[in-house]
Structure formats: C-alpha cells, structure tokens
Amino acid sequence: MDDTRRAILRWMTGVMEAQGWSAGAWARQAEVTPTNITRFLRDPARGSVPSAETLGRLARVAGSEPRFLDETAYTPVARVPLLSVEQVRAFLELGRRAGESFIAAALSGGARGIAVDRPASRRAFALTIASSSLNAAGVLPDDCVVLEPLDVLAPQAGDVVVTVGDGTVCGYRFFPPHLLPVSTDPGCRPTPIDRANVAGVAVHITRCLRA
C-alpha cells in the first residue's frame, strides 16, 4: 500500500473510532454515498480511493483531514467552529451526543472555523471575547478563545473560563467560589460561580491583527 492510501486509511479509521461513527453515519452527515467509504475500507490497497470532493466533505464534518506529510514534522491540526452567543446557549442545553452532532453540523454548515495545533474534543468550540474582563492578562476584546465544555475539562484554580450573558462573552480566572476578572476596567467585578453561565474552559487563543 502506498503512503497516500495509508494516510487516508489511518485518518478514516481514526475518525470513525474517535467519533463512534459507522461508514454510513459519517457518509450521511457529509452527504456522500456510503460506498465511497466502504469500497476503500474493504480493500485499502486496491479499492477505489474517494475523490477529492468526497474527502473534502468528509473532512468538513470530521473537523480534521488526512495527513499526507510526515507526522513527525508537522503537528496535527484540529478545527473547531466559531459560535455565536445564541448558538452556545443552544449547545449548552444539549446532552453529550446531541452536542457532538451540533458541533459537527456547525462545521459542515459553513461556520467559520478556528484551527488549533492541539487535540480537541468533539464538543470543543470557539467564542469571541466581547469584554475587557481579562485585558490585564493579555486577553483582549475580539480575541477568539477555544473552549472545552465543563463536562469534558473540569476547571482548576487559576484556569481561564468564559461566561455567556445577554449578548456578552466574558473571561475570568477560576478561583472558587468566585470568578475573578483580571482587568483595567474598574467596572469588572468578581462573580459568584453559582450565578455565572460558564460556557467552558479556555485552552487556546487566537488574535487577528488585520481584518
């Protein structure tokens, strides 16, 4: 088997195992014919390789893509959707499996994605910080933060957590029983954890320097 086929096979089997998807389930979400996957998986050495369009559709749903280059030279990249406050509120009301489907649908539906060079769960997503609640810690308004939900990653003292309010997204340091701002804005005050709608723990940050 050549390196190209080996890379596609490794990616396909890895996605299906991690997501708990069958070939049919993955194909339905990507809106491709299941035989495009099954023919290759049955005989990866000689079977028909999925077309570039099929691989693209599968990759958008999976949030990852085949790695054709040397894995030791290039860090694998994950992609998570950038959600609105309304989308996050809807997501937080869902169970684990439904939440995973929500994130996959956002990726496949054309939502702006944030690429991160670290592993991400199937429930990870990104938000745009809308306040100066962490500006003294270097997190500025309009920065994008990648979050893991609390049921995926439990916050520890000192972690950055992000809350969603009425159209606002704020970041805080997690110091139970309060969330503490690190800000130059005197209007930013500690918030009791039990009164905050915490969306998740921040694990990555990106900043656009030019639109």
LONU-832936 format. One record per atom (N, C-alpha, C): residue number from 1; residue in one letter; atom name; x, y, z. Coordinates in steps of 0.001 Angstrom, whole numbers, plus 500000, padded with zeros to 6 digits. Example, Ala and Ser with C-alpha at 12.3 -4.5 7.8 and 13.67 -1.06 7.14 Angstrom:
1, A, N, 513190, 494310, 507800
1, A, CA, 512300, 495500, 507800
1, A, C, 513200, 496700, 507800
2, S, N, 512850, 497750, 507080
2, S, CA, 513670, 498940, 507140
2, S, C, 512900, 500030, 507870
This chain:
1, M, N, 500843, 498807, 500000
1, M, CA, 500000, 500000, 500000
1, M, C, 500883, 501249, 500000
2, D, N, 500573, 502211, 499124
2, D, CA, 501417, 503408, 499064
2, D, C, 501080, 504352, 500219
3, D, N, 501931, 505384, 500374
3, D, CA, 501798, 506284, 501518
3, D, C, 500498, 507086, 501495
4, T, N, 500023, 507428, 500292
4, T, CA, 498787, 508201, 500182
4, T, C, 497603, 507396, 500699
5, R, N, 497489, 506153, 500246
5, R, CA, 496402, 505284, 500711
5, R, C, 496519, 505028, 502216
6, R, N, 497743, 504856, 502666
6, R, CA, 497944, 504587, 504095
6, R, C, 497481, 505788, 504937
7, A, N, 497762, 506994, 504468
7, A, CA, 497360, 508197, 505198
7, A, C, 495844, 508331, 505249
8, I, N, 495172, 508054, 504123
8, I, CA, 493708, 508134, 504082
8, I, C, 493101, 507082, 504991
9, L, N, 493629, 505866, 504953
9, L, CA, 493117, 504793, 505794
9, L, C, 493297, 505122, 507269
10, R, N, 494467, 505614, 507644
10, R, CA, 494734, 505955, 509043
10, R, C, 493771, 507043, 509513
11, W, N, 493544, 508033, 508659
11, W, CA, 492637, 509123, 509024
11, W, C, 491196, 508616, 509149
12, M, N, 490719, 507859, 508174
12, M, CA, 489336, 507377, 508194
12, M, C, 489066, 506501, 509418
13, T, N, 489917, 505534, 509654
13, T, CA, 489692, 504630, 510782
13, T, C, 489817, 505373, 512112
14, G, N, 490717, 506354, 512170
14, G, CA, 490870, 507140, 513394
14, G, C, 489648, 507980, 513693
15, V, N, 489091, 508624, 512655
15, V, CA, 487887, 509434, 512839
15, V, C, 486721, 508559, 513277
16, M, N, 486524, 507429, 512602
16, M, CA, 485388, 506561, 512919
16, M, C, 485490, 506004, 514333
17, E, N, 486695, 505677, 514755
17, E, CA, 486873, 505155, 516116
17, E, C, 486634, 506252, 517156
18, A, N, 487200, 507455, 516908
18, A, CA, 487073, 508546, 517871
18, A, C, 485638, 509048, 517986
19, Q, N, 484938, 509112, 516842
19, Q, CA, 483579, 509648, 516837
19, Q, C, 482529, 508582, 517131
20, G, N, 482915, 507313, 517041
20, G, CA, 481928, 506251, 517193
20, G, C, 480995, 506162, 516005
21, W, N, 481477, 506553, 514821
21, W, CA, 480665, 506560, 513603
21, W, C, 480870, 505286, 512803
22, S, N, 479809, 504824, 512169
22, S, CA, 479930, 503828, 511111
22, S, C, 480192, 504574, 509809
23, A, N, 480572, 503829, 508767
23, A, CA, 480788, 504464, 507467
23, A, C, 479504, 505140, 506994
24, G, N, 478368, 504477, 507222
24, G, CA, 477092, 505035, 506801
24, G, C, 476743, 506319, 507536
25, A, N, 476988, 506355, 508847
25, A, CA, 476675, 507546, 509638
25, A, C, 477517, 508734, 509203
26, W, N, 478792, 508481, 508962
26, W, CA, 479693, 509553, 508508
26, W, C, 479256, 510049, 507140
27, A, N, 478940, 509127, 506255
27, A, CA, 478524, 509492, 504902
27, A, C, 477248, 510332, 504910
28, R, N, 476297, 509966, 505768
28, R, CA, 475043, 510723, 505826
28, R, C, 475280, 512159, 506262
29, Q, N, 476133, 512336, 507265
29, Q, CA, 476417, 513692, 507736
29, Q, C, 477145, 514513, 506674
30, A, N, 478002, 513844, 505899
30, A, CA, 478778, 514541, 504873
30, A, C, 478032, 514648, 503545
31, E, N, 476858, 513988, 503466
31, E, CA, 476043, 513989, 502247
31, E, C, 476819, 513415, 501065
32, V, N, 477441, 512250, 501305
32, V, CA, 478106, 511488, 500247
32, V, C, 477557, 510064, 500274
33, T, N, 477852, 509302, 499236
33, T, CA, 477394, 507921, 499148
33, T, C, 478264, 507028, 500034
34, P, N, 477664, 506181, 500883
34, P, CA, 478458, 505333, 501783
34, P, C, 479473, 504456, 501060
35, T, N, 479143, 504031, 499817
35, T, CA, 480086, 503166, 499093
35, T, C, 481398, 503874, 498807
36, N, N, 481395, 505213, 498818
36, N, CA, 482653, 505947, 498631
36, N, C, 483638, 505647, 499755
37, I, N, 483093, 505297, 500917
37, I, CA, 483946, 504959, 502055
37, I, C, 484174, 503456, 502139
38, T, N, 483092, 502687, 502028
38, T, CA, 483187, 501248, 502274
38, T, C, 484045, 500528, 501240
39, R, N, 483998, 500956, 499978
39, R, CA, 484821, 500296, 498960
39, R, C, 486304, 500404, 499300
40, F, N, 486686, 501586, 499778
40, F, CA, 488092, 501793, 500123
40, F, C, 488457, 501035, 501391
41, L, N, 487577, 501068, 502397
41, L, CA, 487891, 500400, 503661
41, L, C, 487964, 498886, 503509
42, R, N, 487160, 498318, 502598
42, R, CA, 487199, 496872, 502390
42, R, C, 488525, 496425, 501783
43, D, N, 489097, 497245, 500910
43, D, CA, 490349, 496874, 500253
43, D, C, 491195, 498130, 500045
44, P, N, 491801, 498636, 501128
44, P, CA, 492532, 499906, 501033
44, P, C, 493734, 499855, 500098
45, A, N, 494272, 498663, 499840
45, A, CA, 495436, 498561, 498958
45, A, C, 495067, 498683, 497488
46, R, N, 493841, 498217, 497120
46, R, CA, 493454, 498222, 495711
46, R, C, 492092, 498848, 495439
47, G, N, 491324, 499105, 496477
47, G, CA, 489988, 499669, 496294
47, G, C, 490020, 501089, 495785
48, S, N, 488881, 501540, 495288
48, S, CA, 488767, 502891, 494743
48, S, C, 488971, 503929, 495837
49, V, N, 489883, 504871, 495585
49, V, CA, 490144, 505941, 496551
49, V, C, 489055, 507008, 496412
50, P, N, 488460, 507468, 497513
50, P, CA, 487447, 508525, 497424
50, P, C, 487983, 509751, 496696
51, S, N, 487103, 510408, 495970
51, S, CA, 487505, 511592, 495212
51, S, C, 487891, 512729, 496152
52, A, N, 488534, 513752, 495588
52, A, CA, 488918, 514921, 496384
52, A, C, 487683, 515601, 496963
53, E, N, 486586, 515660, 496197
53, E, CA, 485362, 516278, 496702
53, E, C, 484801, 515484, 497875
54, T, N, 484798, 514146, 497759
54, T, CA, 484293, 513307, 498848
54, T, C, 485150, 513477, 500098
55, L, N, 486473, 513458, 499931
55, L, CA, 487362, 513634, 501078
55, L, C, 487146, 515001, 501727
56, G, N, 486907, 516021, 500904
56, G, CA, 486655, 517351, 501450
56, G, C, 485396, 517401, 502277
57, R, N, 484324, 516753, 501784
57, R, CA, 483063, 516725, 502525
57, R, C, 483221, 515959, 503845
58, L, N, 483923, 514833, 503778
58, L, CA, 484159, 514042, 504985
58, L, C, 484988, 514826, 505999
59, A, N, 485992, 515551, 505511
59, A, CA, 486869, 516316, 506396
59, A, C, 486122, 517453, 507084
60, R, N, 485222, 518120, 506365
60, R, CA, 484480, 519232, 506967
60, R, C, 483615, 518746, 508126
61, V, N, 483017, 517570, 507962
61, V, CA, 482192, 517020, 509030
61, V, C, 483056, 516552, 510203
62, A, N, 484192, 515925, 509890
62, A, CA, 485053, 515360, 510941
62, A, C, 485827, 516433, 511691
63, G, N, 486047, 517586, 511049
63, G, CA, 486863, 518619, 511679
63, G, C, 488347, 518325, 511615
64, S, N, 488733, 517401, 510744
64, S, CA, 490141, 517068, 510537
64, S, C, 490296, 516579, 509104
65, E, N, 491519, 516321, 508701
65, E, CA, 491775, 515885, 507334
65, E, C, 492938, 514901, 507305
66, P, N, 493082, 514154, 506217
66, P, CA, 494213, 513216, 506139
66, P, C, 495542, 513955, 506218
67, R, N, 496514, 513322, 506856
67, R, CA, 497856, 513903, 506956
67, R, C, 498770, 513177, 505990
68, F, N, 499047, 513823, 504867
68, F, CA, 499869, 513199, 503838
68, F, C, 501358, 513444, 504051
69, L, N, 501693, 514405, 504900
69, L, CA, 503095, 514714, 505156
69, L, C, 503580, 513976, 506394
70, D, N, 504858, 514001, 506612
70, D, CA, 505477, 513306, 507726
70, D, C, 504872, 513773, 509046
71, E, N, 504228, 512874, 509780
71, E, CA, 503568, 513231, 511033
71, E, C, 504545, 513779, 512070
72, T, N, 505817, 513371, 511996
72, T, CA, 506783, 513847, 512977
72, T, C, 507254, 515260, 512671
73, A, N, 507023, 515721, 511422
73, A, CA, 507485, 517051, 511044
73, A, C, 506404, 518107, 511189
74, Y, N, 505141, 517694, 511128
74, Y, CA, 504035, 518638, 511174
74, Y, C, 503023, 518208, 512232
75, T, N, 502731, 519119, 513154
75, T, CA, 501777, 518827, 514218
75, T, C, 500364, 518709, 513648
76, P, N, 499614, 517672, 513985
76, P, CA, 498230, 517570, 513517
76, P, C, 497411, 518788, 513929
77, V, N, 496512, 519210, 513059
77, V, CA, 495694, 520394, 513296
77, V, C, 494230, 519982, 513434
78, A, N, 493568, 520482, 514470
78, A, CA, 492134, 520270, 514650
78, A, C, 491411, 521559, 514293
79, R, N, 490132, 521439, 513959
79, R, CA, 489342, 522612, 513592
79, R, C, 488066, 522611, 514416
80, V, N, 487756, 523760, 515017
80, V, CA, 486541, 523887, 515822
80, V, C, 485733, 525060, 515284
81, P, N, 484398, 525025, 515415
81, P, CA, 483581, 526116, 514887
81, P, C, 483563, 527328, 515810
82, L, N, 483522, 528514, 515206
82, L, CA, 483351, 529748, 515966
82, L, C, 481845, 529993, 516091
83, L, N, 481320, 529920, 517308
83, L, CA, 479885, 530005, 517537
83, L, C, 479473, 531401, 518021
84, S, N, 478202, 531715, 517812
84, S, CA, 477619, 532935, 518365
84, S, C, 477137, 532645, 519790
85, V, N, 476795, 533702, 520516
85, V, CA, 476274, 533519, 521871
85, V, C, 475004, 532677, 521840
86, E, N, 474136, 532945, 520862
86, E, CA, 472891, 532186, 520757
86, E, C, 473163, 530704, 520492
87, Q, N, 474131, 530424, 519633
87, Q, CA, 474475, 529027, 519354
87, Q, C, 475031, 528340, 520595
88, V, N, 475843, 529052, 521355
88, V, CA, 476418, 528457, 522571
88, V, C, 475324, 528147, 523580
89, R, N, 474391, 529048, 523733
89, R, CA, 473288, 528788, 524661
89, R, C, 472514, 527543, 524245
90, A, N, 472260, 527416, 522949
90, A, CA, 471549, 526230, 522461
90, A, C, 472385, 524977, 522694
91, F, N, 473684, 525061, 522443
91, F, CA, 474587, 523921, 522615
91, F, C, 474620, 523453, 524071
92, L, N, 474678, 524407, 525003
92, L, CA, 474792, 524056, 526420
92, L, C, 473549, 523365, 526964
93, E, N, 472435, 523457, 526247
93, E, CA, 471212, 522792, 526664
93, E, C, 471152, 521338, 526201
94, L, N, 472099, 520932, 525357
94, L, CA, 472057, 519602, 524760
94, L, C, 472852, 518588, 525575
95, G, N, 472512, 517314, 525416
95, G, CA, 473285, 516231, 526001
95, G, C, 474571, 516016, 525221
96, R, N, 475387, 515085, 525697
96, R, CA, 476710, 514882, 525098
96, R, C, 476625, 514509, 523621
97, R, N, 475855, 513488, 523293
97, R, CA, 475811, 513031, 521901
97, R, C, 475173, 514083, 520987
98, A, N, 474093, 514705, 521473
98, A, CA, 473448, 515749, 520675
98, A, C, 474381, 516947, 520506
99, G, N, 475170, 517238, 521528
99, G, CA, 476126, 518335, 521435
99, G, C, 477203, 518068, 520396
100, E, N, 477669, 516824, 520337
100, E, CA, 478666, 516462, 519327
100, E, C, 478089, 516642, 517922
101, S, N, 476830, 516255, 517752
101, S, CA, 476183, 516419, 516447
101, S, C, 476016, 517899, 516112
102, F, N, 475721, 518715, 517125
102, F, CA, 475566, 520156, 516929
102, F, C, 476871, 520762, 516425
103, I, N, 477995, 520394, 517047
103, I, CA, 479297, 520925, 516645
103, I, C, 479660, 520451, 515238
104, A, N, 479421, 519172, 514953
104, A, CA, 479717, 518646, 513615
104, A, C, 478881, 519354, 512560
105, A, N, 477606, 519618, 512873
105, A, CA, 476734, 520303, 511922
105, A, C, 477195, 521734, 511691
106, A, N, 477684, 522387, 512742
106, A, CA, 478182, 523758, 512590
106, A, C, 479396, 523790, 511667
107, L, N, 480283, 522816, 511820
107, L, CA, 481461, 522750, 510957
107, L, C, 481077, 522480, 509507
108, S, N, 480190, 521519, 509302
108, S, CA, 479804, 521149, 507943
108, S, C, 478888, 522182, 507312
109, G, N, 478250, 523023, 508144
109, G, CA, 477309, 524008, 507634
109, G, C, 477936, 525325, 507234
110, G, N, 479255, 525409, 507273
110, G, CA, 479929, 526610, 506794
110, G, C, 480307, 527608, 507866
111, A, N, 480188, 527235, 509150
111, A, CA, 480600, 528148, 510213
111, A, C, 482098, 528426, 510108
112, R, N, 482474, 529638, 510466
112, R, CA, 483904, 529964, 510492
112, R, C, 484611, 529022, 511453
113, G, N, 485737, 528509, 511045
113, G, CA, 486467, 527570, 511887
113, G, C, 487749, 528168, 512429
114, I, N, 488149, 527692, 513578
114, I, CA, 489419, 528074, 514194
114, I, C, 490308, 526835, 514219
115, A, N, 491499, 526938, 513652
115, A, CA, 492439, 525817, 513616
115, A, C, 493340, 525868, 514844
116, V, N, 493521, 524725, 515490
116, V, CA, 494387, 524645, 516662
116, V, C, 495333, 523460, 516509
117, D, N, 496576, 523668, 516889
117, D, CA, 497577, 522603, 516752
117, D, C, 497681, 521803, 518036
118, R, N, 496531, 521365, 518534
118, R, CA, 496471, 520530, 519726
118, R, C, 495215, 519683, 519619
119, P, N, 495164, 518562, 520317
119, P, CA, 493938, 517747, 520273
119, P, C, 492744, 518533, 520794
120, A, N, 491585, 518292, 520217
120, A, CA, 490340, 518935, 520668
120, A, C, 489250, 517880, 520728
121, S, N, 488374, 518001, 521713
121, S, CA, 487283, 517042, 521827
121, S, C, 486245, 517288, 520735
122, R, N, 485291, 516364, 520602
122, R, CA, 484232, 516507, 519606
122, R, C, 483215, 517568, 520019
123, R, N, 483384, 518126, 521212
123, R, CA, 482460, 519154, 521719
123, R, C, 483144, 520512, 521871
124, A, N, 484393, 520621, 521442
124, A, CA, 485120, 521887, 521548
124, A, C, 484561, 522908, 520552
125, F, N, 484622, 524174, 520931
125, F, CA, 484155, 525251, 520062
125, F, C, 484909, 526528, 520422
126, A, N, 484710, 527571, 519626
126, A, CA, 485375, 528846, 519871
126, A, C, 484347, 529949, 520058
127, L, N, 484732, 530978, 520814
127, L, CA, 483919, 532164, 521049
127, L, C, 484797, 533405, 520911
128, T, N, 484181, 534518, 520568
128, T, CA, 484899, 535788, 520516
128, T, C, 484673, 536547, 521813
129, I, N, 485759, 536920, 522484
129, I, CA, 485658, 537679, 523725
129, I, C, 485109, 539070, 523410
130, A, N, 484105, 539490, 524172
130, A, CA, 483440, 540760, 523886
130, A, C, 483688, 541813, 524962
131, S, N, 484475, 541496, 525963
131, S, CA, 484674, 542445, 527053
131, S, C, 486162, 542605, 527362
132, S, N, 486455, 543533, 528262
132, S, CA, 487837, 543751, 528704
132, S, C, 488103, 543073, 530034
133, S, N, 487319, 542036, 530354
133, S, CA, 487402, 541390, 531668
133, S, C, 488725, 540689, 531929
134, L, N, 489497, 540411, 530873
134, L, CA, 490805, 539770, 531059
134, L, C, 491915, 540535, 530329
135, N, N, 491685, 541814, 530052
135, N, CA, 492675, 542531, 529248
135, N, C, 494019, 542682, 529960
136, A, N, 494000, 542729, 531293
136, A, CA, 495257, 542828, 532030
136, A, C, 496039, 541525, 532002
137, A, N, 495374, 540444, 531601
137, A, CA, 496049, 539147, 531457
137, A, C, 496413, 538878, 529997
138, G, N, 496202, 539865, 529130
138, G, CA, 496589, 539713, 527729
138, G, C, 495499, 539186, 526821
139, V, N, 494286, 538980, 527348
139, V, CA, 493157, 538533, 526525
139, V, C, 492318, 539762, 526216
140, L, N, 492294, 540166, 524948
140, L, CA, 491695, 541436, 524558
140, L, C, 490346, 541241, 523870
141, P, N, 489496, 542290, 523890
141, P, CA, 488244, 542204, 523129
141, P, C, 488530, 541856, 521668
142, D, N, 487694, 540976, 521120
142, D, CA, 487787, 540452, 519744
142, D, C, 488765, 539293, 519605
143, D, N, 489470, 538919, 520687
143, D, CA, 490249, 537677, 520638
143, D, C, 489290, 536488, 520572
144, C, N, 489711, 535428, 519898
144, C, CA, 488921, 534194, 519841
144, C, C, 489547, 533173, 520783
145, V, N, 488723, 532571, 521629
145, V, CA, 489212, 531547, 522543
145, V, C, 488549, 530221, 522214
146, V, N, 489340, 529163, 522254
146, V, CA, 488822, 527810, 522054
146, V, C, 488495, 527237, 523420
147, L, N, 487284, 526698, 523546
147, L, CA, 486794, 526213, 524832
147, L, C, 486494, 524724, 524794
148, E, N, 486728, 524089, 525918
148, E, CA, 486246, 522739, 526171
148, E, C, 485144, 522839, 527219
149, P, N, 483972, 522229, 526986
149, P, CA, 482885, 522279, 527977
149, P, C, 483313, 521689, 529318
150, L, N, 482598, 522073, 530360
150, L, CA, 482971, 521646, 531709
150, L, C, 482881, 520138, 531895
151, D, N, 482005, 519456, 531125
151, D, CA, 481917, 518003, 531275
151, D, C, 483029, 517285, 530526
152, V, N, 483815, 518045, 529760
152, V, CA, 484986, 517478, 529087
152, V, C, 486254, 517815, 529862
153, L, N, 486339, 519051, 530319
153, L, CA, 487530, 519510, 531041
153, L, C, 487080, 520284, 532280
154, A, N, 487316, 519717, 533447
154, A, CA, 486938, 520381, 534699
154, A, C, 487934, 521498, 535000
155, P, N, 487461, 522705, 535318
155, P, CA, 488388, 523811, 535597
155, P, C, 489143, 523619, 536898
156, Q, N, 490376, 524078, 536892
156, Q, CA, 491204, 524075, 538096
156, Q, C, 491489, 525516, 538486
157, A, N, 491893, 525728, 539721
157, A, CA, 492160, 527081, 540213
157, A, C, 493163, 527788, 539304
158, G, N, 492804, 528974, 538867
158, G, CA, 493672, 529762, 538004
158, G, C, 493372, 529628, 536527
159, D, N, 492591, 528614, 536138
159, D, CA, 492223, 528459, 534731
159, D, C, 491374, 529639, 534267
160, V, N, 491435, 529905, 532962
160, V, CA, 490548, 530897, 532353
160, V, C, 489263, 530189, 531937
161, V, N, 488138, 530698, 532416
161, V, CA, 486833, 530199, 531992
161, V, C, 486084, 531347, 531341
162, V, N, 485135, 531001, 530485
162, V, CA, 484399, 532014, 529729
162, V, C, 482915, 531874, 530020
163, T, N, 482261, 533000, 530240
163, T, CA, 480827, 533019, 530513
163, T, C, 480091, 533697, 529367
164, V, N, 478831, 533319, 529196
164, V, CA, 477975, 533977, 528207
164, V, C, 476799, 534607, 528929
165, G, N, 476501, 535860, 528535
165, G, CA, 475375, 536577, 529122
165, G, C, 474451, 537068, 528027
166, D, N, 473813, 538187, 528256
166, D, CA, 472903, 538757, 527264
166, D, C, 473717, 539447, 526170
167, G, N, 474168, 538643, 525221
167, G, CA, 474955, 539179, 524115
167, G, C, 476400, 539451, 524456
168, T, N, 476844, 539065, 525646
168, T, CA, 478226, 539320, 526055
168, T, C, 478973, 538014, 526298
169, V, N, 480267, 538078, 526096
169, V, CA, 481147, 536949, 526369
169, V, C, 482307, 537478, 527193
170, C, N, 482457, 536984, 528423
170, C, CA, 483483, 537493, 529330
170, C, C, 484402, 536362, 529793
171, G, N, 485636, 536715, 530049
171, G, CA, 486594, 535751, 530566
171, G, C, 486964, 536070, 532003
172, Y, N, 487213, 535011, 532782
172, Y, CA, 487577, 535179, 534195
172, Y, C, 488616, 534121, 534577
173, R, N, 489310, 534404, 535663
173, R, CA, 490130, 533378, 536301
173, R, C, 489238, 532605, 537286
174, F, N, 489393, 531313, 537293
174, F, CA, 488567, 530438, 538133
174, F, C, 489216, 530285, 539498
175, F, N, 488625, 530932, 540497
175, F, CA, 489096, 530802, 541872
175, F, C, 487869, 530631, 542777
176, P, N, 487383, 529388, 542931
176, P, CA, 486164, 529138, 543711
176, P, C, 486241, 529800, 545082
177, P, N, 485120, 530373, 545534
177, P, CA, 483765, 530292, 544946
177, P, C, 483454, 531421, 543966
178, H, N, 484510, 532134, 543473
178, H, CA, 484272, 533255, 542582
178, H, C, 485012, 533108, 541255
179, L, N, 484532, 533845, 540276
179, L, CA, 485247, 534066, 539024
179, L, C, 485822, 535477, 539112
180, L, N, 487134, 535592, 538917
180, L, CA, 487797, 536873, 539128
180, L, C, 488251, 537484, 537812
181, P, N, 487857, 538752, 537550
181, P, CA, 488371, 539434, 536367
181, P, C, 489827, 539837, 536597
182, V, N, 490577, 539967, 535526
182, V, CA, 491940, 540493, 535585
182, V, C, 491952, 541632, 534575
183, S, N, 491495, 542789, 535025
183, S, CA, 491141, 543838, 534085
183, S, C, 491545, 545215, 534572
184, T, N, 491757, 546105, 533606
184, T, CA, 491985, 547516, 533931
184, T, C, 490667, 548274, 534035
185, D, N, 489559, 547619, 533747
185, D, CA, 488238, 548241, 533814
185, D, C, 487691, 548102, 535230
186, P, N, 487520, 549228, 535951
186, P, CA, 487021, 549134, 537338
186, P, C, 485601, 548599, 537426
187, G, N, 484872, 548565, 536299
187, G, CA, 483522, 548028, 536300
187, G, C, 483468, 546516, 536305
188, C, N, 484591, 545864, 536041
188, C, CA, 484642, 544398, 536053
188, C, C, 484834, 543930, 537492
189, R, N, 483907, 543147, 537972
189, R, CA, 483925, 542732, 539380
189, R, C, 483844, 541204, 539495
190, P, N, 484293, 540659, 540639
190, P, CA, 484164, 539213, 540850
190, P, C, 482713, 538773, 540734
191, T, N, 482514, 537552, 540226
191, T, CA, 481181, 536996, 540051
191, T, C, 481106, 535647, 540756
192, P, N, 480107, 535428, 541584
192, P, CA, 479955, 534101, 542204
192, P, C, 479767, 533034, 541127
193, I, N, 480453, 531935, 541267
193, I, CA, 480386, 530878, 540256
193, I, C, 478959, 530377, 540073
194, D, N, 478222, 530266, 541166
194, D, CA, 476873, 529702, 541055
194, D, C, 475880, 530656, 540386
195, R, N, 476306, 531881, 540091
195, R, CA, 475449, 532832, 539390
195, R, C, 475906, 533053, 537939
196, A, N, 476940, 532359, 537541
196, A, CA, 477515, 532570, 536203
196, A, C, 477129, 531435, 535263
197, N, N, 476938, 531772, 534006
197, N, CA, 476659, 530774, 532975
197, N, C, 477980, 530467, 532260
198, V, N, 478730, 529517, 532828
198, V, CA, 480063, 529204, 532314
198, V, C, 479950, 528311, 531083
199, A, N, 480508, 528777, 529977
199, A, CA, 480438, 528020, 528723
199, A, C, 481524, 526964, 528634
200, G, N, 482685, 527208, 529244
200, G, CA, 483753, 526224, 529168
200, G, C, 485083, 526779, 529639
201, V, N, 486086, 525925, 529574
201, V, CA, 487455, 526268, 529973
201, V, C, 488245, 526626, 528723
202, A, N, 488907, 527775, 528747
202, A, CA, 489702, 528217, 527599
202, A, C, 491004, 527420, 527522
203, V, N, 491298, 526895, 526339
203, V, CA, 492516, 526099, 526159
203, V, C, 493418, 526668, 525071
204, H, N, 492901, 527635, 524304
204, H, CA, 493683, 528175, 523188
204, H, C, 493132, 529551, 522855
205, I, N, 494003, 530437, 522354
205, I, CA, 493563, 531767, 521974
205, I, C, 494174, 532149, 520632
206, T, N, 493388, 532841, 519807
206, T, CA, 493887, 533357, 518535
206, T, C, 493510, 534820, 518428
207, R, N, 494313, 535555, 517682
207, R, CA, 494086, 537006, 517532
207, R, C, 494341, 537403, 516093
208, C, N, 493367, 538120, 515538
208, C, CA, 493507, 538622, 514180
208, C, C, 494119, 540016, 514251
209, L, N, 495275, 540228, 513606
209, L, CA, 495937, 541519, 513632
209, L, C, 495480, 542440, 512514
210, R, N, 494882, 541849, 511485
210, R, CA, 494398, 542665, 510384
210, R, C, 493204, 541971, 509733
211, A, N, 492099, 542696, 509593
211, A, CA, 490891, 542126, 509022
211, A, C, 491071, 541868, 507527
